[in-house]
C-alpha cells in the first residue's frame, strides 16, 4: 500500500491542470458536532464545486494519507474515535494504521506534496492567550512558513491572541491579503480589531499575486487570504465576548490545554450560543471554500 493515495478525480484534475482546492478534515472530526459534521463535510465539498474546482478533503485512513475522500472515507472521519493529526503526528498514525483527521499544518503539507496550490479552511491556528508563559502556539504557523500554499480562511480563531499571531505571521514571512477588507477577520467576527496591510478585490487579483510569488521565488512561504464572515452570519459581538470569557475560564478550570483548547472552546460556543456559533462556522467555511475554488480557477486559467 502506498503512503499517499490521491483520489482519481483529484489526480485527473491535477494532471490536466484543472483547479483543485484542499480541505482539512479536523473540522469534520473535531470542529463540528455530530451528527451535523458529515452533512457539513459534503456541503463544504459542494461549495468548492460550485466555485468551479474539484474538492480534495485530506485525511489518514487505515494509515494511508488520502488526498480526496470518497463518501465511505468521509463517514469514517466523521465517526467517533478519529484522532486529530498534526504534521508531527502523520508518520505515527500512518505506522499505526490508524484513522486521523488532518489539521491545517498536516493538510497543508500533504496538499503541497500533491501539487495543490490552494487550501480552504475555517480559521487558522495561532498564538494562544498567555503564550508568553505557556509557549502555546499552533504548529500551523511554522508549517505554513515552509510550504508553498495559499490558505483561504476567516482570519484566526477569535479564541486566540490575534495581535500576537499577526506578529508571528510577519516574522515567519507568511503574507496576509484581506479579501475586500482592510480589517483582519476574527473567525466568528468579521473584524478582529486588527488591520490588514494588503487588500485585494477579486479572485483574479489573488491569482496574480500567486503568479508574482512564483516568478520572484517567494512562493516557498505560505500566503493567507483573509475572507471575513458575512456580517449577516457573524455572532453578536457582546455575546461572543461573554461566551469567550466564560469558555476560557471553563477550559482553565478543567485543565484543558494545548491542541485540546480549540475543540473544547468550539463545543462550548456551540452549547452556550444554542447553535448560533455552528451556523456562523458553517457559513464562513462554505464561503471560504467557494472563494478558494474561484481563486484556484483563476490561477489555473494562467
Long-range contacts (C-beta under 8 A, 24 or more apart in sequence): 1-63, 1-64, 2-64, 3-64, 3-65, 3-94, 4-64, 4-65, 4-66, 4-67, 4-110, 4-113, 4-114, 5-64, 5-65, 5-66, 5-67, 6-66, 6-67, 6-68, 6-114, 7-56, 7-66, 7-67, 7-68, 7-69, 7-70, 9-54, 9-68, 10-54, 10-56, 10-67, 10-68, 10-114, 13-53, 13-54, 14-114, 14-115, 14-116, 17-300, 18-53, 18-54, 18-300, 19-52, 19-53, 19-54, 19-118, 19-293, 19-296, 19-297, 19-299, 19-300, 20-53, 20-54, 20-55, 20-56, 20-116, 20-118, 20-296, 21-48, 21-51, 21-53, 21-54, 21-55, 21-56, 21-116, 21-118, 21-119, 21-120, 21-289, 21-292, 21-293, 21-296, 22-56, 22-57, 22-58, 22-67, 22-107, 22-108, 22-110, 22-111, 22-114, 22-116, 22-118, 22-119, 22-120, 22-149, 23-48, 23-55, 23-56, 23-57, 23-58, 23-107, 23-119, 23-120, 23-121, 23-289, 24-57, 24-58, 24-101, 24-102, 24-103, 24-104, 24-106, 24-107, 24-119, 24-121, 25-57, 25-58, 25-59, 25-69, 25-77, 25-101, 25-102, 25-107, 26-84, 26-85, 26-101, 26-102, 26-103, 26-104, 27-121, 27-122, 27-285, 28-57, 28-74, 28-77, 28-78, 28-101, 29-77, 29-78, 29-82, 29-84, 29-101, 30-82, 30-84, 30-101, 30-262, 30-263, 30-266, 31-122, 31-263, 31-266, 31-281, 32-278, 32-281, 32-282, 33-267, 33-270, 33-278, 34-78, 34-80, 36-278, 37-78, 38-74, 38-75, 38-78, 40-282, 40-285, 41-74, 41-77, 41-78, 42-71, 42-74, 43-282, 43-286, 44-285, 44-286, 44-289, 45-289, 47-285, 47-286, 47-287, 47-289, 47-290, 47-293, 48-120, 48-289, 48-290, 48-292, 48-293, 49-293, 50-290, 50-293, 51-289, 51-290, 51-291, 51-292, 51-293, 51-294, 51-296, 51-297, 52-293, 52-294, 52-296, 52-297, 53-118, 53-292, 53-293, 53-294, 53-296, 53-297, 55-289, 56-111, 56-114, 56-116, 58-102, 58-106, 58-107, 58-110, 58-111, 59-99, 59-100, 59-101, 59-102, 60-85, 60-90, 60-93, 60-94, 60-98, 60-99, 60-100, 60-101, 60-102, 61-99, 62-97, 62-98, 62-99, 63-93, 63-94, 63-95, 63-96, 63-97, 63-98, 64-94, 65-90, 65-94, 65-110, 67-110, 67-111, 67-114, 67-116, 77-101, 84-259, 84-263, 86-139, 86-259, 87-139, 87-143, 88-139, 103-139, 103-140, 103-259, 104-138, 104-140, 104-143, 104-144, 104-151, 105-138, 105-139, 105-140, 105-142, 105-143, 105-144, 106-143, 108-140, 108-143, 108-144, 108-147, 108-149, 108-151, 108-222, 109-143, 109-147, 111-149, 112-147, 112-148, 112-149, 116-149, 117-148, 117-149, 117-150, 117-210, 117-296, 117-299, 118-149, 118-150, 118-152, 118-292, 118-293, 118-295, 118-296, 118-299, 119-149, 119-150, 119-151, 119-152, 119-292, 120-151, 120-152, 120-153, 120-285, 120-288, 120-289, 120-291, 120-292, 120-293, 121-151, 121-152, 121-153, 121-285, 121-288, 122-153, 122-154, 122-157, 122-187, 122-281, 122-284, 122-285, 122-288, 123-153, 123-154, 123-155, 123-156, 123-157, 123-158, 123-187, 123-284, 124-151, 124-153, 124-155, 124-156, 124-157, 124-165, 124-224, 125-156, 125-157, 125-160, 125-262, 126-156, 126-157, 126-160, 126-161, 126-162, 126-164, 126-165, 126-168, 127-160, 127-161, 127-164, 127-165, 127-167, 127-168, 128-160, 128-161, 128-261, 129-159, 129-160, 129-161, 129-248, 130-161, 131-161, 131-164, 134-257, 136-257, 136-258, 136-261, 137-168, 141-165, 141-168, 141-169, 141-172, 141-174, 142-172, 143-222, 144-172, 144-174, 144-221, 144-222, 144-224, 145-172, 145-173, 145-174, 145-221, 145-222, 146-220, 146-221, 146-222, 147-220, 147-221, 147-222, 148-219, 148-220, 148-221, 148-222, 149-222, 149-223, 150-206, 150-210, 150-222, 150-223, 150-224, 150-225, 150-292, 150-295, 151-222, 151-223, 151-224, 151-225, 152-224, 152-225, 152-227, 152-288, 152-289, 152-291, 152-292, 152-295, 153-224, 153-225, 153-226, 153-227, 153-288, 154-185, 154-186, 154-187, 154-226, 154-227, 154-228, 154-229, 154-284, 154-285, 154-287, 154-288, 155-184, 155-185, 155-186, 155-187, 155-192, 155-226, 155-228, 156-186, 156-187, 156-192, 157-186, 157-187, 157-262, 157-265, 158-186, 158-187, 158-188, 158-189, 158-192, 158-240, 158-244, 159-187, 159-244, 159-247, 159-248, 159-261, 159-262, 159-265, 162-186, 162-192, 162-193, 162-194, 163-194, 166-194, 169-224, 172-221, 173-218, 173-221, 174-221, 174-222, 174-223, 174-224, 175-221, 175-222, 175-223, 175-224, 176-223, 176-224, 176-226, 177-206, 177-209, 177-223, 177-224, 177-225, 177-226, 178-226, 179-206, 179-225, 179-226, 179-227, 179-228, 179-291, 181-226, 181-228, 183-228, 184-226, 185-226, 185-227, 185-228, 185-229, 187-229, 187-284, 188-229, 188-234, 188-235, 188-240, 188-269, 188-277, 188-280, 188-281, 189-229, 189-234, 189-235, 189-237, 189-240, 190-228, 190-229, 190-230, 190-231, 190-234, 191-228, 196-226, 200-225, 202-298, 203-291, 203-294, 203-295, 203-297, 203-298, 204-298, 206-295, 206-298, 206-299, 207-295, 207-298, 207-299, 207-301, 210-295, 210-299, 211-299, 225-291, 225-292, 225-295, 227-284, 227-287, 227-288, 227-291, 229-280, 229-283, 229-284, 229-287, 230-283, 230-284, 230-287, 233-279, 233-280, 233-283, 233-284, 234-280, 235-273, 235-276, 235-277, 235-280, 239-273, 239-276, 243-268, 243-269, 243-272, 243-273, 243-277, 244-269, 246-272, 247-272
